[in-house]
Amino acid sequence: MIPLKLDLPILHTDIKLNFKNKLFFIGSCFAENIGNYLKTNSFDVEINPFGIVYHPIAIFNEIQQLMDNRIYTEKDLVFNQNLWHSWEHHGRFSHLDKTICLEQINLSIEKARTHLKDTKYLFLTFGSSIVYELLEQQKIVSNCHKFPSNQFKKYFLSLEPIQQAFDTFYRNIKAFNPDINIICTISPVRHWRDGLIENNKSKSRLIYCVHDWIEKYKNVSYFPAYELILDDLRDYRFYERDLCHPNQMGIDYVIDYFQQMYYDEPTKLYVKEIEAYLKFKQHKPQFEQEKHYKKLEALKFELERKFQMVIQ
């Protein structure tokens, strides 16, 4: 029989995730796809405390700020189109009121820092090696917040600054949390606006750097989200209409691989039961609602008793 696709075998790893582990995801929107799935299943997950971020310099800078427990003040904010923004934060932190903007930012940092200190597995999802430098401050930003383009210089990061940034990040994160394991992924989302050739050029630098880190450092490994979408599935059926973002089928395929690669046996059992509970929870009965909700509460109680955890 002629094969219709190339299948990526499940990669061997010594990492075995347990549903009680603390996990931390930071990076592109694809990090949120997997992280939110785990959170839905009541895993203890922190996801993008600065919002979605794409390039490695921003990711390393933001984690450093968590370790330093940085506190943002008014001088760290900028104003544009009737909103207050931070150059290090996604637009979901922007606000009409600068006090609320700062409260959101500082509460997120405080919460994420505590989580990072006890995290066993840190997932870094890199989306691009293209950066925007704010000319006035000679500073690489995480988000441009629709400021005029002439205020920025756009360019590709070369390999050397990415490598140097990781060297510093690795030393600092291991000093902050010696038991942490770092899992790197490359986002399969195409950055179409940069151009297809430019997108491939950008991704190739990230891929080279990640595999170089794996060879050099202990407790650094790779999850092949990029290869699963681009090489294993390799079909626009698994993309949204923009042909850049994986659709739910594509995401589910990666999540299934993630489960097979990382889950230990107790976690496989836990996920099977929690997903059955969530499916029952989504059901909205037309009749006998009270009976349904009593059964739902009983199922939740039994799951919490059996697995000794709080079900969301």
N, C-alpha and C positions, 0 to 999 in steps of 0.2 A: 504494500500500500504506500502510495506517495505521501510523505508528510506534508501537511498544510502550513505548519509553522515550526519554528525552532523553540523548544521548551528550555527554560533556564532551570537546571537542577537546583534543588534546595542546597544552599551553601552550608558547609560545615561550620559550626561555631561552638565555642565553649560557653557562650552566653545563654543562659536559660532564665527567662523572665518569669517571675512569680507575680500573681495578681496583687500581692501586698507590697511589692517593690515601689519605691518612689521613682517616677520617671519625669524627665524634663525634655521638652521639645522646643527648639528655637530655629527660626529660619523662614523659608518661603511659605506660601499658602499650602504647599503640599505637606509641610510639617503639621499644619492644622488639620488636614484631612485625616491623617493617622492619629494624631493626638486627640482630636475630638471624638473619634470612634472609641478610643480607649476610655476617655472620660465618660462617654455615654454608658460604658460597661462598668462604671464605678471604679476604674483604676485611679490611683493617686497620681495625677498628672498635672504638671504646670506647662502651659503653652504660651509662647511668645509674650512675655511680660512687657515688651516694648511695642507689640504689634508685629505684623508681617515685616520681615526684613530679608534682603536678597543676597548681599555680597558679604564675603568673609570678614572684611575689616569692620563692618558694622556689627556683625554677630560677635566677634571677639571683644569689641569695645563695649557692647552692651553687657556681656557676661562679666567683664571687668568691673563695670559700674555696680553690678549686683554684689560682687565680692567686696567692693569698697563701701557698699551701703550708701551710695551717693544720694544726697538730698538736693532736689531741684528747687530753684528759687525764681523769682520774677525775671532776673537777668538772663535766665536760660531760655526764655520764651521769646517768640517772634510773632508779629501780628500781620495777617494777610487775609483779604476777603472776609472781613468781619469775624475772624476766628483767631484764637491764640494757639500757637503750635510749638512743638519742640523739634529741632532738627534730628534728634535721635529716635523719635517716636512716629509710629503710624498715625494716620489721620483719625483713627478711632479715639485717640486721646485728645484731639483738638476740641476746643470749646469756646463758646461766646464769652464765658466768664473765666478769667485767668486763674482765679482762686480755685474753681472747680477743676480746671485743667491740671493745676499743680497737685491738687489732692489726689486725683486719679493716678497721676504719674508716680507720686511718692508712695501711695498705698500699694501699688503694683510692685514697685521695687522692694519694699519691705517684705511683702508676702513671698515674692519669688526668691529672695535671698535666703529666707528660712528654708524654703523647699530645696534650693540648690545645695545647701550645706549637707542635707541628708540624702540627696539623690544618689541612686546607685548607677543609673544609666542616663547619660546625656546624649540626646540625638540632635545633631547639627545638620540642617538641610540647606545646602548652598544652591542658590538659583542663578547667580550671574557673577562674572568678574568685571563687569562694567560699573564704574562708579561716577558720582557727581561730586565735584569739589566746589565748595562755596568760595568764590574768588576773594571776597573781602576778608575772610578769616583763614584762607588756605586750609580748609577743613573739609574732609570727606563726610558727607551727610548720609543719613539713612533714608530720608524722604525730602523731596523738594517742595512739597505743599503748594504747588501751582504758582510758585514765585517765577518771575520772568526768567527765561532760559539764559539770557545774557549775564545772569549773576553766577552762572555755574560753568565749570569746565568738565566736559564728559570725556572719559578715556578708559581704556582697558588697564586693569592692574597687571603688571608683569609678575613673573613667578617669584622673584626675590622678595618683594614686600609682603606677599601672601605667606611665604614660608617664614619670614621673620616674625610676622604677626602671630602665626601659630606657635612658633617656638616660645614666645613670651606667654601666650595664652596657656599653653600646656604646663609650663612651670608653675604659673600662678594658680591654675585650677587644681593641680595635684597638691599644692601646698594648702589650699583652702579645703579640699575634700580628697584626701589621699585614696579613698576607696572607689572613686568615681571611674566609670567606664565610658569611653567616648565612641559613639557610633556615628559615622559620617554618611550622609546620603547626598546625592545630586538630584535636584528637582527635575522631573521630566517635563515640566511646563516650558513651552517654547516662548522666548521673548521676541515675538514677531516684530514688534515695533522697532527693535534694533536691527532687524534684517536677519534672514536665515543664515547667511554666511557668518555674520557677526555673532549670532546666537551660538553656532557651532564652535566658533573660535573661543567664545567666552566659556562654554561648558568644558571644552577640552583642557583649558588651563586648570579648572577646578578638579577635573578627573585626575590629571597628572599629580596635582598637589596632594589630594586625598590619599592616593596610593603610595606616594612617597612618605607621608606621615605614618601610614600603617607599617611600612618597613622599618621606620626609625624609632617608633615609640611603642611602649607597652600599653596595653589596654585601649588601643585605638583600632577600630574595625570598620567594616563597610557593609551597608545594606543596599542592595542593587535595585532601588526603585526606578532609577533612570533606565537601566537595561530591561527591566520588566515591561515598561511601557514602550520604549523605543525599539527594542529588538525582539522581545518575546511576543508581545501582542502585535505591534507593528501594523496597526490598522486604524484608520480614522473613525471607525465605528466606536472606538473606545475614547473618543474625544468629544468635548462639547462643540456647539456649533461654531465657536471661534477657531476650532481646529488647533488650539494651543493648550487648553486645560483638559486633563483627563476627566471623563464623565464618571458617573457613579459605578458603572460596570468596571471601568479601568481601575478605579480606586479600590473597589471590592476585591479585584484580582490581586492587587498589591497587598492588601490587608490579609488575604488568605495566605499568601506566601510568607508574610510577616509572622503570622501565627504558627505556621509549620516550622519556620526557621528558629523562632525564639521561645515559644511557650513551653514551660515544663508541664508534666502530666497533671498536677493539681490545677494548673491554670486552664488547661484544655477542658477539664471537667467543669470548672467554675464558669468559663465563657459559654459553654453549652447550656448550662442552667440559667445563667443571667440573660442570655438572648431569648430563651423560651419565656422567661418572666417579662421581658420588655415587649415581646410580641403580644403576650396576653394583655399587658398594660395599655398598648395602643388600641386594642379592641374597644369599641364604644357600643355597648349593647343597647338595643332599642327598648327592650323590656328587662325587668328584674335587675335594674341598675344596682340596687342596694346589695343584692346577693353577689353580683359581680365584684363590687368594691370590697366586700368582706373577704372574698376569696383572694383578691389581689393583696390585701393586707396580710392575710395568712401566708401567702407565698413569699412575700417580702420578709416577714418575720422568720420563716423557716430558712431562707437563704442567709440572712444575717446571723442566725444561730449556727448554721452549718459551717459558714466560711469565716465567722468571727470578724465581720466588717460591716460598715454602714453602706447600705444600698441607696443610691441617689434616686 
